């Protein structure tokens, strides 16, 4: 499932973006797999002192990352991460 994290935004800014992007993803076959993380306490500041908020997207599926990046690119700086997943062992 693609996880979208809003880094460096206030809770209000991140919630507005989540609502906007949810609509953009709605028609995708895997739309219900998206999850969002809103961390209202973070700041992203470059060495030059300028705040640089971004959206970080994580997924196990490269094609989903690519689709998500294309949708978000007109609106955001997007950091893409391809992850692996290890399901816990039953028992």
PDB file with one MODEL, atoms N, CA, C and O in Angstrom:
MODEL        1
ATOM      1  N   UNK A   1       0.840  -1.186   0.000  1.00  0.00           N
ATOM      2  CA  UNK A   1       0.000   0.000   0.000  1.00  0.00           C
ATOM      3  C   UNK A   1       0.877   1.238   0.000  1.00  0.00           C
ATOM      4  O   UNK A   1       1.824   1.316   0.783  1.00  0.00           O
ATOM      5  N   UNK A   2       0.594   2.187  -0.838  1.00  0.00           N
ATOM      6  CA  UNK A   2       1.373   3.428  -0.809  1.00  0.00           C
ATOM      7  C   UNK A   2       1.088   4.223   0.472  1.00  0.00           C
ATOM      8  O   UNK A   2      -0.063   4.487   0.819  1.00  0.00           O
ATOM      9  N   UNK A   3       2.151   4.588   1.147  1.00  0.00           N
ATOM     10  CA  UNK A   3       2.047   5.423   2.339  1.00  0.00           C
ATOM     11  C   UNK A   3       2.530   6.809   1.956  1.00  0.00           C
ATOM     12  O   UNK A   3       3.631   6.966   1.429  1.00  0.00           O
ATOM     13  N   UNK A   4       1.714   7.808   2.218  1.00  0.00           N
ATOM     14  CA  UNK A   4       2.070   9.187   1.903  1.00  0.00           C
ATOM     15  C   UNK A   4       2.222   9.942   3.211  1.00  0.00           C
ATOM     16  O   UNK A   4       1.300  10.012   4.023  1.00  0.00           O
ATOM     17  N   UNK A   5       3.414  10.506   3.395  1.00  0.00           N
ATOM     18  CA  UNK A   5       3.753  11.230   4.619  1.00  0.00           C
ATOM     19  C   UNK A   5       3.998  12.697   4.275  1.00  0.00           C
ATOM     20  O   UNK A   5       4.748  13.010   3.351  1.00  0.00           O
ATOM     21  N   UNK A   6       3.369  13.574   5.015  1.00  0.00           N
ATOM     22  CA  UNK A   6       3.545  15.009   4.830  1.00  0.00           C
ATOM     23  C   UNK A   6       4.584  15.483   5.843  1.00  0.00           C
ATOM     24  O   UNK A   6       4.344  15.457   7.050  1.00  0.00           O
ATOM     25  N   UNK A   7       5.738  15.914   5.342  1.00  0.00           N
ATOM     26  CA  UNK A   7       6.866  16.266   6.203  1.00  0.00           C
ATOM     27  C   UNK A   7       7.081  17.773   6.135  1.00  0.00           C
ATOM     28  O   UNK A   7       7.307  18.333   5.062  1.00  0.00           O
ATOM     29  N   UNK A   8       7.007  18.416   7.289  1.00  0.00           N
ATOM     30  CA  UNK A   8       7.270  19.849   7.351  1.00  0.00           C
ATOM     31  C   UNK A   8       6.038  20.720   7.189  1.00  0.00           C
ATOM     32  O   UNK A   8       6.157  21.941   7.079  1.00  0.00           O
ATOM     33  N   UNK A   9       4.866  20.121   7.173  1.00  0.00           N
ATOM     34  CA  UNK A   9       3.618  20.872   7.054  1.00  0.00           C
ATOM     35  C   UNK A   9       2.908  20.920   8.402  1.00  0.00           C
ATOM     36  O   UNK A   9       3.079  20.025   9.230  1.00  0.00           O
ATOM     37  N   UNK A  10       2.117  21.956   8.621  1.00  0.00           N
ATOM     38  CA  UNK A  10       1.265  21.988   9.808  1.00  0.00           C
ATOM     39  C   UNK A  10       0.180  20.934   9.638  1.00  0.00           C
ATOM     40  O   UNK A  10      -0.031  20.428   8.536  1.00  0.00           O
ATOM     41  N   UNK A  11      -0.502  20.604  10.718  1.00  0.00           N
ATOM     42  CA  UNK A  11      -1.572  19.618  10.638  1.00  0.00           C
ATOM     43  C   UNK A  11      -2.669  20.082   9.677  1.00  0.00           C
ATOM     44  O   UNK A  11      -3.216  19.279   8.921  1.00  0.00           O
ATOM     45  N   UNK A  12      -2.983  21.352   9.707  1.00  0.00           N
ATOM     46  CA  UNK A  12      -4.009  21.903   8.818  1.00  0.00           C
ATOM     47  C   UNK A  12      -3.576  21.807   7.352  1.00  0.00           C
ATOM     48  O   UNK A  12      -4.357  21.385   6.499  1.00  0.00           O
ATOM     49  N   UNK A  13      -2.335  22.197   7.063  1.00  0.00           N
ATOM     50  CA  UNK A  13      -1.830  22.116   5.685  1.00  0.00           C
ATOM     51  C   UNK A  13      -1.823  20.673   5.183  1.00  0.00           C
ATOM     52  O   UNK A  13      -2.216  20.401   4.049  1.00  0.00           O
ATOM     53  N   UNK A  14      -1.374  19.756   6.033  1.00  0.00           N
ATOM     54  CA  UNK A  14      -1.305  18.349   5.646  1.00  0.00           C
ATOM     55  C   UNK A  14      -2.699  17.770   5.421  1.00  0.00           C
ATOM     56  O   UNK A  14      -2.908  17.002   4.482  1.00  0.00           O
ATOM     57  N   UNK A  15      -3.644  18.130   6.271  1.00  0.00           N
ATOM     58  CA  UNK A  15      -5.024  17.641   6.121  1.00  0.00           C
ATOM     59  C   UNK A  15      -5.635  18.155   4.824  1.00  0.00           C
ATOM     60  O   UNK A  15      -6.318  17.408   4.123  1.00  0.00           O
ATOM     61  N   UNK A  16      -5.396  19.421   4.498  1.00  0.00           N
ATOM     62  CA  UNK A  16      -5.895  19.975   3.232  1.00  0.00           C
ATOM     63  C   UNK A  16      -5.314  19.205   2.041  1.00  0.00           C
ATOM     64  O   UNK A  16      -6.032  18.889   1.092  1.00  0.00           O
ATOM     65  N   UNK A  17      -4.030  18.909   2.094  1.00  0.00           N
ATOM     66  CA  UNK A  17      -3.382  18.170   1.015  1.00  0.00           C
ATOM     67  C   UNK A  17      -3.920  16.741   0.934  1.00  0.00           C
ATOM     68  O   UNK A  17      -4.168  16.228  -0.157  1.00  0.00           O
ATOM     69  N   UNK A  18      -4.098  16.110   2.081  1.00  0.00           N
ATOM     70  CA  UNK A  18      -4.631  14.751   2.098  1.00  0.00           C
ATOM     71  C   UNK A  18      -5.999  14.717   1.415  1.00  0.00           C
ATOM     72  O   UNK A  18      -6.259  13.830   0.602  1.00  0.00           O
ATOM     73  N   UNK A  19      -6.859  15.656   1.730  1.00  0.00           N
ATOM     74  CA  UNK A  19      -8.192  15.702   1.125  1.00  0.00           C
ATOM     75  C   UNK A  19      -8.105  15.938  -0.381  1.00  0.00           C
ATOM     76  O   UNK A  19      -8.826  15.304  -1.152  1.00  0.00           O
ATOM     77  N   UNK A  20      -7.236  16.839  -0.797  1.00  0.00           N
ATOM     78  CA  UNK A  20      -7.064  17.132  -2.223  1.00  0.00           C
ATOM     79  C   UNK A  20      -6.548  15.904  -2.972  1.00  0.00           C
ATOM     80  O   UNK A  20      -7.090  15.544  -4.017  1.00  0.00           O
ATOM     81  N   UNK A  21      -5.518  15.265  -2.452  1.00  0.00           N
ATOM     82  CA  UNK A  21      -4.898  14.144  -3.144  1.00  0.00           C
ATOM     83  C   UNK A  21      -5.775  12.901  -3.099  1.00  0.00           C
ATOM     84  O   UNK A  21      -5.732  12.089  -4.024  1.00  0.00           O
ATOM     85  N   UNK A  22      -6.558  12.735  -2.059  1.00  0.00           N
ATOM     86  CA  UNK A  22      -7.499  11.609  -2.003  1.00  0.00           C
ATOM     87  C   UNK A  22      -8.427  11.631  -3.202  1.00  0.00           C
ATOM     88  O   UNK A  22      -8.743  10.588  -3.773  1.00  0.00           O
ATOM     89  N   UNK A  23      -8.859  12.817  -3.579  1.00  0.00           N
ATOM     90  CA  UNK A  23      -9.729  12.956  -4.757  1.00  0.00           C
ATOM     91  C   UNK A  23      -8.982  12.602  -6.043  1.00  0.00           C
ATOM     92  O   UNK A  23      -9.556  11.988  -6.942  1.00  0.00           O
ATOM     93  N   UNK A  24      -7.712  12.982  -6.137  1.00  0.00           N
ATOM     94  CA  UNK A  24      -6.923  12.683  -7.334  1.00  0.00           C
ATOM     95  C   UNK A  24      -6.655  11.183  -7.478  1.00  0.00           C
ATOM     96  O   UNK A  24      -6.512  10.685  -8.594  1.00  0.00           O
ATOM     97  N   UNK A  25      -6.587  10.466  -6.364  1.00  0.00           N
ATOM     98  CA  UNK A  25      -6.310   9.034  -6.381  1.00  0.00           C
ATOM     99  C   UNK A  25      -7.575   8.186  -6.533  1.00  0.00           C
ATOM    100  O   UNK A  25      -7.485   6.997  -6.840  1.00  0.00           O
ATOM    101  N   UNK A  26      -8.721   8.768  -6.329  1.00  0.00           N
ATOM    102  CA  UNK A  26      -9.984   8.038  -6.213  1.00  0.00           C
ATOM    103  C   UNK A  26     -10.252   7.048  -7.355  1.00  0.00           C
ATOM    104  O   UNK A  26     -10.819   5.982  -7.114  1.00  0.00           O
ATOM    105  N   UNK A  27      -9.864   7.371  -8.568  1.00  0.00           N
ATOM    106  CA  UNK A  27     -10.175   6.517  -9.720  1.00  0.00           C
ATOM    107  C   UNK A  27      -9.153   5.401  -9.949  1.00  0.00           C
ATOM    108  O   UNK A  27      -9.348   4.552 -10.818  1.00  0.00           O
ATOM    109  N   UNK A  28      -8.082   5.399  -9.185  1.00  0.00           N
ATOM    110  CA  UNK A  28      -7.069   4.358  -9.358  1.00  0.00           C
ATOM    111  C   UNK A  28      -7.569   3.020  -8.824  1.00  0.00           C
ATOM    112  O   UNK A  28      -8.327   2.967  -7.855  1.00  0.00           O
ATOM    113  N   UNK A  29      -7.140   1.960  -9.461  1.00  0.00           N
ATOM    114  CA  UNK A  29      -7.537   0.613  -9.052  1.00  0.00           C
ATOM    115  C   UNK A  29      -7.151   0.322  -7.596  1.00  0.00           C
ATOM    116  O   UNK A  29      -7.859  -0.403  -6.896  1.00  0.00           O
ATOM    117  N   UNK A  30      -6.047   0.880  -7.156  1.00  0.00           N
ATOM    118  CA  UNK A  30      -5.541   0.623  -5.803  1.00  0.00           C
ATOM    119  C   UNK A  30      -5.787   1.797  -4.846  1.00  0.00           C
ATOM    120  O   UNK A  30      -5.092   1.927  -3.839  1.00  0.00           O
ATOM    121  N   UNK A  31      -6.760   2.642  -5.150  1.00  0.00           N
ATOM    122  CA  UNK A  31      -7.014   3.851  -4.358  1.00  0.00           C
ATOM    123  C   UNK A  31      -7.244   3.545  -2.872  1.00  0.00           C
ATOM    124  O   UNK A  31      -6.781   4.291  -2.009  1.00  0.00           O
ATOM    125  N   UNK A  32      -7.942   2.473  -2.577  1.00  0.00           N
ATOM    126  CA  UNK A  32      -8.245   2.149  -1.182  1.00  0.00           C
ATOM    127  C   UNK A  32      -7.022   1.671  -0.403  1.00  0.00           C
ATOM    128  O   UNK A  32      -7.084   1.513   0.816  1.00  0.00           O
ATOM    129  N   UNK A  33      -5.915   1.442  -1.101  1.00  0.00           N
ATOM    130  CA  UNK A  33      -4.690   1.007  -0.437  1.00  0.00           C
ATOM    131  C   UNK A  33      -3.856   2.173   0.103  1.00  0.00           C
ATOM    132  O   UNK A  33      -2.947   1.956   0.904  1.00  0.00           O
ATOM    133  N   UNK A  34      -4.151   3.400  -0.322  1.00  0.00           N
ATOM    134  CA  UNK A  34      -3.382   4.551   0.157  1.00  0.00           C
ATOM    135  C   UNK A  34      -3.622   4.767   1.643  1.00  0.00           C
ATOM    136  O   UNK A  34      -4.744   4.651   2.134  1.00  0.00           O
ATOM    137  N   UNK A  35      -2.550   5.083   2.339  1.00  0.00           N
ATOM    138  CA  UNK A  35      -2.647   5.532   3.726  1.00  0.00           C
ATOM    139  C   UNK A  35      -1.810   6.800   3.865  1.00  0.00           C
ATOM    140  O   UNK A  35      -0.821   6.986   3.156  1.00  0.00           O
ATOM    141  N   UNK A  36      -2.218   7.661   4.780  1.00  0.00           N
ATOM    142  CA  UNK A  36      -1.581   8.955   4.978  1.00  0.00           C
ATOM    143  C   UNK A  36      -1.050   9.075   6.398  1.00  0.00           C
ATOM    144  O   UNK A  36      -1.657   8.576   7.346  1.00  0.00           O
ATOM    145  N   UNK A  37       0.092   9.743   6.532  1.00  0.00           N
ATOM    146  CA  UNK A  37       0.668  10.049   7.836  1.00  0.00           C
ATOM    147  C   UNK A  37       0.767  11.559   7.941  1.00  0.00           C
ATOM    148  O   UNK A  37       1.367  12.218   7.092  1.00  0.00           O
ATOM    149  N   UNK A  38       0.168  12.098   8.997  1.00  0.00           N
ATOM    150  CA  UNK A  38       0.243  13.535   9.250  1.00  0.00           C
ATOM    151  C   UNK A  38       0.973  13.724  10.573  1.00  0.00           C
ATOM    152  O   UNK A  38       0.463  13.359  11.633  1.00  0.00           O
ATOM    153  N   UNK A  39       2.163  14.295  10.503  1.00  0.00           N
ATOM    154  CA  UNK A  39       2.971  14.585  11.683  1.00  0.00           C
ATOM    155  C   UNK A  39       3.068  16.096  11.800  1.00  0.00           C
ATOM    156  O   UNK A  39       3.865  16.732  11.110  1.00  0.00           O
ATOM    157  N   UNK A  40       2.268  16.658  12.662  1.00  0.00           N
ATOM    158  CA  UNK A  40       2.154  18.117  12.719  1.00  0.00           C
ATOM    159  C   UNK A  40       3.342  18.805  13.380  1.00  0.00           C
ATOM    160  O   UNK A  40       3.413  20.034  13.380  1.00  0.00           O
ATOM    161  N   UNK A  41       4.273  18.043  13.940  1.00  0.00           N
ATOM    162  CA  UNK A  41       5.357  18.684  14.664  1.00  0.00           C
ATOM    163  C   UNK A  41       6.672  18.779  13.913  1.00  0.00           C
ATOM    164  O   UNK A  41       7.657  19.269  14.465  1.00  0.00           O
ATOM    165  N   UNK A  42       6.713  18.326  12.679  1.00  0.00           N
ATOM    166  CA  UNK A  42       7.996  18.283  11.987  1.00  0.00           C
ATOM    167  C   UNK A  42       8.272  19.556  11.201  1.00  0.00           C
ATOM    168  O   UNK A  42       7.354  20.264  10.787  1.00  0.00           O
ATOM    169  N   UNK A  43       9.554  19.831  11.004  1.00  0.00           N
ATOM    170  CA  UNK A  43       9.999  20.932  10.153  1.00  0.00           C
ATOM    171  C   UNK A  43      11.134  20.404   9.299  1.00  0.00           C
ATOM    172  O   UNK A  43      11.960  19.612   9.752  1.00  0.00           O
ATOM    173  N   UNK A  44      11.158  20.857   8.058  1.00  0.00           N
ATOM    174  CA  UNK A  44      12.238  20.501   7.144  1.00  0.00           C
ATOM    175  C   UNK A  44      12.935  21.800   6.779  1.00  0.00           C
ATOM    176  O   UNK A  44      12.362  22.665   6.117  1.00  0.00           O
ATOM    177  N   UNK A  45      14.185  21.925   7.224  1.00  0.00           N
ATOM    178  CA  UNK A  45      14.912  23.181   7.042  1.00  0.00           C
ATOM    179  C   UNK A  45      16.262  22.872   6.405  1.00  0.00           C
ATOM    180  O   UNK A  45      17.026  22.059   6.926  1.00  0.00           O
ATOM    181  N   UNK A  46      16.555  23.515   5.286  1.00  0.00           N
ATOM    182  CA  UNK A  46      17.832  23.349   4.614  1.00  0.00           C
ATOM    183  C   UNK A  46      18.939  24.072   5.358  1.00  0.00           C
ATOM    184  O   UNK A  46      18.671  24.869   6.257  1.00  0.00           O
ATOM    185  N   UNK A  47      20.163  23.801   4.994  1.00  0.00           N
ATOM    186  CA  UNK A  47      21.300  24.479   5.619  1.00  0.00           C
ATOM    187  C   UNK A  47      21.253  25.985   5.403  1.00  0.00           C
ATOM    188  O   UNK A  47      21.856  26.749   6.156  1.00  0.00           O
ATOM    189  N   UNK A  48      20.530  26.404   4.364  1.00  0.00           N
ATOM    190  CA  UNK A  48      20.390  27.830   4.095  1.00  0.00           C
ATOM    191  C   UNK A  48      19.315  28.480   4.962  1.00  0.00           C
ATOM    192  O   UNK A  48      19.063  29.680   4.846  1.00  0.00           O
ATOM    193  N   UNK A  49      18.675  27.683   5.840  1.00  0.00           N
ATOM    194  CA  UNK A  49      17.677  28.209   6.757  1.00  0.00           C
ATOM    195  C   UNK A  49      16.265  28.289   6.193  1.00  0.00           C
ATOM    196  O   UNK A  49      15.341  28.714   6.887  1.00  0.00           O
ATOM    197  N   UNK A  50      16.094  27.884   4.947  1.00  0.00           N
ATOM    198  CA  UNK A  50      14.786  27.960   4.309  1.00  0.00           C
ATOM    199  C   UNK A  50      14.013  26.665   4.557  1.00  0.00           C
ATOM    200  O   UNK A  50      14.542  25.570   4.368  1.00  0.00           O
ATOM    201  N   UNK A  51      12.744  26.807   4.988  1.00  0.00           N
ATOM    202  CA  UNK A  51      11.891  25.645   5.181  1.00  0.00           C
ATOM    203  C   UNK A  51      11.562  25.024   3.827  1.00  0.00           C
ATOM    204  O   UNK A  51      11.258  25.727   2.862  1.00  0.00           O
ATOM    205  N   UNK A  52      11.628  23.704   3.773  1.00  0.00           N
ATOM    206  CA  UNK A  52      11.415  22.983   2.519  1.00  0.00           C
ATOM    207  C   UNK A  52      10.527  21.761   2.744  1.00  0.00           C
ATOM    208  O   UNK A  52      11.010  20.631   2.665  1.00  0.00           O
ATOM    209  N   UNK A  53       9.242  21.966   3.023  1.00  0.00           N
ATOM    210  CA  UNK A  53       8.365  20.818   3.235  1.00  0.00           C
ATOM    211  C   UNK A  53       8.278  19.950   1.987  1.00  0.00           C
ATOM    212  O   UNK A  53       8.483  20.423   0.869  1.00  0.00           O
ATOM    213  N   UNK A  54       7.972  18.683   2.195  1.00  0.00           N
ATOM    214  CA  UNK A  54       7.895  17.743   1.086  1.00  0.00           C
ATOM    215  C   UNK A  54       6.890  16.642   1.401  1.00  0.00           C
ATOM    216  O   UNK A  54       6.412  16.503   2.527  1.00  0.00           O
ATOM    217  N   UNK A  55       6.591  15.877   0.376  1.00  0.00           N
ATOM    218  CA  UNK A  55       5.758  14.696   0.526  1.00  0.00           C
ATOM    219  C   UNK A  55       6.651  13.494   0.282  1.00  0.00           C
ATOM    220  O   UNK A  55       7.375  13.431  -0.711  1.00  0.00           O
ATOM    221  N   UNK A  56       6.588  12.540   1.203  1.00  0.00           N
ATOM    222  CA  UNK A  56       7.376  11.316   1.080  1.00  0.00           C
ATOM    223  C   UNK A  56       6.403  10.172   0.791  1.00  0.00           C
ATOM    224  O   UNK A  56       5.414   9.995   1.502  1.00  0.00           O
ATOM    225  N   UNK A  57       6.688   9.409  -0.246  1.00  0.00           N
ATOM    226  CA  UNK A  57       5.832   8.291  -0.637  1.00  0.00           C
ATOM    227  C   UNK A  57       6.640   7.012  -0.521  1.00  0.00           C
ATOM    228  O   UNK A  57       7.759   6.920  -1.025  1.00  0.00           O
ATOM    229  N   UNK A  58       6.057   6.024   0.154  1.00  0.00           N
ATOM    230  CA  UNK A  58       6.714   4.723   0.313  1.00  0.00           C
ATOM    231  C   UNK A  58       5.775   3.638  -0.213  1.00  0.00           C
ATOM    232  O   UNK A  58       4.570   3.667   0.039  1.00  0.00           O
ATOM    233  N   UNK A  59       6.333   2.699  -0.932  1.00  0.00           N
ATOM    234  CA  UNK A  59       5.545   1.578  -1.424  1.00  0.00           C
ATOM    235  C   UNK A  59       6.463   0.418  -1.766  1.00  0.00           C
ATOM    236  O   UNK A  59       7.649   0.609  -2.035  1.00  0.00           O
ATOM    237  N   UNK A  60       5.906  -0.786  -1.754  1.00  0.00           N
ATOM    238  CA  UNK A  60       6.646  -1.971  -2.188  1.00  0.00           C
ATOM    239  C   UNK A  60       6.588  -2.143  -3.695  1.00  0.00           C
ATOM    240  O   UNK A  60       7.324  -2.953  -4.258  1.00  0.00           O
ATOM    241  N   UNK A  61       5.724  -1.393  -4.346  1.00  0.00           N
ATOM    242  CA  UNK A  61       5.450  -1.596  -5.764  1.00  0.00           C
ATOM    243  C   UNK A  61       5.957  -0.412  -6.589  1.00  0.00           C
ATOM    244  O   UNK A  61       5.394   0.679  -6.509  1.00  0.00           O
ATOM    245  N   UNK A  62       7.008  -0.613  -7.377  1.00  0.00           N
ATOM    246  CA  UNK A  62       7.579   0.489  -8.163  1.00  0.00           C
ATOM    247  C   UNK A  62       6.562   1.175  -9.073  1.00  0.00           C
ATOM    248  O   UNK A  62       6.592   2.395  -9.227  1.00  0.00           O
ATOM    249  N   UNK A  63       5.672   0.403  -9.669  1.00  0.00           N
ATOM    250  CA  UNK A  63       4.690   1.011 -10.577  1.00  0.00           C
ATOM    251  C   UNK A  63       3.724   1.923  -9.823  1.00  0.00           C
ATOM    252  O   UNK A  63       3.283   2.934 -10.369  1.00  0.00           O
ATOM    253  N   UNK A  64       3.394   1.586  -8.599  1.00  0.00           N
ATOM    254  CA  UNK A  64       2.524   2.456  -7.799  1.00  0.00           C
ATOM    255  C   UNK A  64       3.255   3.731  -7.397  1.00  0.00           C
ATOM    256  O   UNK A  64       2.663   4.809  -7.370  1.00  0.00           O
ATOM    257  N   UNK A  65       4.527   3.608  -7.089  1.00  0.00           N
ATOM    258  CA  UNK A  65       5.332   4.802  -6.800  1.00  0.00           C
ATOM    259  C   UNK A  65       5.350   5.734  -8.007  1.00  0.00           C
ATOM    260  O   UNK A  65       5.174   6.945  -7.875  1.00  0.00           O
ATOM    261  N   UNK A  66       5.563   5.158  -9.172  1.00  0.00           N
ATOM    262  CA  UNK A  66       5.641   5.963 -10.390  1.00  0.00           C
ATOM    263  C   UNK A  66       4.318   6.681 -10.676  1.00  0.00           C
ATOM    264  O   UNK A  66       4.317   7.867 -11.004  1.00  0.00           O
ATOM    265  N   UNK A  67       3.219   5.982 -10.555  1.00  0.00           N
ATOM    266  CA  UNK A  67       1.893   6.581 -10.772  1.00  0.00           C
ATOM    267  C   UNK A  67       1.644   7.697  -9.765  1.00  0.00           C
ATOM    268  O   UNK A  67       1.181   8.778 -10.126  1.00  0.00           O
ATOM    269  N   UNK A  68       1.951   7.429  -8.509  1.00  0.00           N
ATOM    270  CA  UNK A  68       1.737   8.417  -7.450  1.00  0.00           C
ATOM    271  C   UNK A  68       2.596   9.655  -7.681  1.00  0.00           C
ATOM    272  O   UNK A  68       2.128  10.781  -7.513  1.00  0.00           O
ATOM    273  N   UNK A  69       3.842   9.446  -8.064  1.00  0.00           N
ATOM    274  CA  UNK A  69       4.739  10.571  -8.315  1.00  0.00           C
ATOM    275  C   UNK A  69       4.205  11.450  -9.440  1.00  0.00           C
ATOM    276  O   UNK A  69       4.237  12.675  -9.329  1.00  0.00           O
ATOM    277  N   UNK A  70       3.718  10.847 -10.515  1.00  0.00           N
ATOM    278  CA  UNK A  70       3.181  11.613 -11.639  1.00  0.00           C
ATOM    279  C   UNK A  70       1.973  12.444 -11.227  1.00  0.00           C
ATOM    280  O   UNK A  70       1.786  13.558 -11.717  1.00  0.00           O
ATOM    281  N   UNK A  71       1.162  11.909 -10.337  1.00  0.00           N
ATOM    282  CA  UNK A  71      -0.022  12.639  -9.881  1.00  0.00           C
ATOM    283  C   UNK A  71       0.372  13.811  -8.985  1.00  0.00           C
ATOM    284  O   UNK A  71      -0.202  14.894  -9.096  1.00  0.00           O
ATOM    285  N   UNK A  72       1.343  13.604  -8.099  1.00  0.00           N
ATOM    286  CA  UNK A  72       1.715  14.626  -7.117  1.00  0.00           C
ATOM    287  C   UNK A  72       2.708  15.664  -7.638  1.00  0.00           C
ATOM    288  O   UNK A  72       2.762  16.780  -7.121  1.00  0.00           O
ATOM    289  N   UNK A  73       3.489  15.311  -8.649  1.00  0.00           N
ATOM    290  CA  UNK A  73       4.578  16.176  -9.114  1.00  0.00           C
ATOM    291  C   UNK A  73       4.168  17.613  -9.449  1.00  0.00           C
ATOM    292  O   UNK A  73       4.949  18.526  -9.180  1.00  0.00           O
ATOM    293  N   UNK A  74       2.984  17.863 -10.020  1.00  0.00           N
ATOM    294  CA  UNK A  74       2.623  19.258 -10.300  1.00  0.00           C
ATOM    295  C   UNK A  74       2.387  20.098  -9.035  1.00  0.00           C
ATOM    296  O   UNK A  74       2.367  21.327  -9.098  1.00  0.00           O
ATOM    297  N   UNK A  75       2.208  19.432  -7.894  1.00  0.00           N
ATOM    298  CA  UNK A  75       1.823  20.132  -6.667  1.00  0.00           C
ATOM    299  C   UNK A  75       2.891  20.154  -5.581  1.00  0.00           C
ATOM    300  O   UNK A  75       2.900  21.052  -4.739  1.00  0.00           O
ATOM    301  N   UNK A  76       3.789  19.176  -5.591  1.00  0.00           N
ATOM    302  CA  UNK A  76       4.684  18.962  -4.450  1.00  0.00           C
ATOM    303  C   UNK A  76       6.086  18.571  -4.878  1.00  0.00           C
ATOM    304  O   UNK A  76       6.302  18.065  -5.979  1.00  0.00           O
ATOM    305  N   UNK A  77       7.041  18.818  -3.976  1.00  0.00           N
ATOM    306  CA  UNK A  77       8.318  18.124  -4.027  1.00  0.00           C
ATOM    307  C   UNK A  77       8.029  16.730  -3.473  1.00  0.00           C
ATOM    308  O   UNK A  77       7.452  16.599  -2.393  1.00  0.00           O
ATOM    309  N   UNK A  78       8.424  15.700  -4.198  1.00  0.00           N
ATOM    310  CA  UNK A  78       8.067  14.338  -3.810  1.00  0.00           C
ATOM    311  C   UNK A  78       9.325  13.504  -3.644  1.00  0.00           C
ATOM    312  O   UNK A  78      10.162  13.442  -4.544  1.00  0.00           O
ATOM    313  N   UNK A  79       9.455  12.863  -2.488  1.00  0.00           N
ATOM    314  CA  UNK A  79      10.538  11.917  -2.228  1.00  0.00           C
ATOM    315  C   UNK A  79       9.927  10.523  -2.316  1.00  0.00           C
ATOM    316  O   UNK A  79       8.958  10.220  -1.619  1.00  0.00           O
ATOM    317  N   UNK A  80      10.494   9.679  -3.171  1.00  0.00           N
ATOM    318  CA  UNK A  80       9.965   8.333  -3.381  1.00  0.00           C
ATOM    319  C   UNK A  80      10.890   7.311  -2.740  1.00  0.00           C
ATOM    320  O   UNK A  80      12.110   7.383  -2.889  1.00  0.00           O
ATOM    321  N   UNK A  81      10.301   6.361  -2.027  1.00  0.00           N
ATOM    322  CA  UNK A  81      11.072   5.284  -1.417  1.00  0.00           C
ATOM    323  C   UNK A  81      10.451   3.949  -1.797  1.00  0.00           C
ATOM    324  O   UNK A  81       9.244   3.754  -1.653  1.00  0.00           O
ATOM    325  N   UNK A  82      11.264   3.046  -2.275  1.00  0.00           N
ATOM    326  CA  UNK A  82      10.824   1.694  -2.546  1.00  0.00           C
ATOM    327  C   UNK A  82      11.235   0.857  -1.344  1.00  0.00           C
ATOM    328  O   UNK A  82      12.410   0.821  -0.978  1.00  0.00           O
ATOM    329  N   UNK A  83      10.275   0.190  -0.736  1.00  0.00           N
ATOM    330  CA  UNK A  83      10.559  -0.529   0.508  1.00  0.00           C
ATOM    331  C   UNK A  83      10.341  -2.030   0.310  1.00  0.00           C
ATOM    332  O   UNK A  83       9.711  -2.468  -0.652  1.00  0.00           O
ATOM    333  N   UNK A  84      10.880  -2.794   1.251  1.00  0.00           N
ATOM    334  CA  UNK A  84      10.571  -4.216   1.343  1.00  0.00           C
ATOM    335  C   UNK A  84       9.712  -4.410   2.576  1.00  0.00           C
ATOM    336  O   UNK A  84       9.696  -3.568   3.474  1.00  0.00           O
ATOM    337  N   UNK A  85       9.007  -5.508   2.616  1.00  0.00           N
ATOM    338  CA  UNK A  85       8.100  -5.785   3.723  1.00  0.00           C
ATOM    339  C   UNK A  85       8.285  -7.197   4.183  1.00  0.00           C
ATOM    340  O   UNK A  85       8.304  -8.120   3.368  1.00  0.00           O
ATOM    341  N   UNK A  86       8.421  -7.386   5.468  1.00  0.00           N
ATOM    342  CA  UNK A  86       8.531  -8.716   6.045  1.00  0.00           C
ATOM    343  C   UNK A  86       7.372  -8.927   6.997  1.00  0.00           C
ATOM    344  O   UNK A  86       7.288  -8.288   8.045  1.00  0.00           O
ATOM    345  N   UNK A  87       6.481  -9.829   6.622  1.00  0.00           N
ATOM    346  CA  UNK A  87       5.337 -10.119   7.477  1.00  0.00           C
ATOM    347  C   UNK A  87       5.813 -10.907   8.693  1.00  0.00           C
ATOM    348  O   UNK A  87       6.681 -11.774   8.591  1.00  0.00           O
ATOM    349  N   UNK A  88       5.230 -10.590   9.839  1.00  0.00           N
ATOM    350  CA  UNK A  88       5.649 -11.306  11.066  1.00  0.00           C
ATOM    351  C   UNK A  88       5.219 -12.770  10.966  1.00  0.00           C
ATOM    352  O   UNK A  88       4.246 -13.115  10.295  1.00  0.00           O
ATOM    353  N   UNK A  89       5.967 -13.595  11.645  1.00  0.00           N
ATOM    354  CA  UNK A  89       5.690 -15.020  11.639  1.00  0.00           C
ATOM    355  C   UNK A  89       4.574 -15.312  12.633  1.00  0.00           C
ATOM    356  O   UNK A  89       4.547 -14.766  13.736  1.00  0.00           O
ATOM    357  N   UNK A  90       3.666 -16.170  12.229  1.00  0.00           N
ATOM    358  CA  UNK A  90       2.568 -16.578  13.123  1.00  0.00           C
ATOM    359  C   UNK A  90       3.126 -17.465  14.214  1.00  0.00           C
ATOM    360  O   UNK A  90       4.028 -18.274  13.995  1.00  0.00           O
ATOM    361  N   UNK A  91       2.565 -17.288  15.388  1.00  0.00           N
ATOM    362  CA  UNK A  91       3.022 -18.215  16.421  1.00  0.00           C
ATOM    363  C   UNK A  91       3.276 -17.570  17.659  1.00  0.00           C
ATOM    364  O   UNK A  91       3.668 -18.223  18.626  1.00  0.00           O
TER     365      UNK A  91
ENDMDL
END
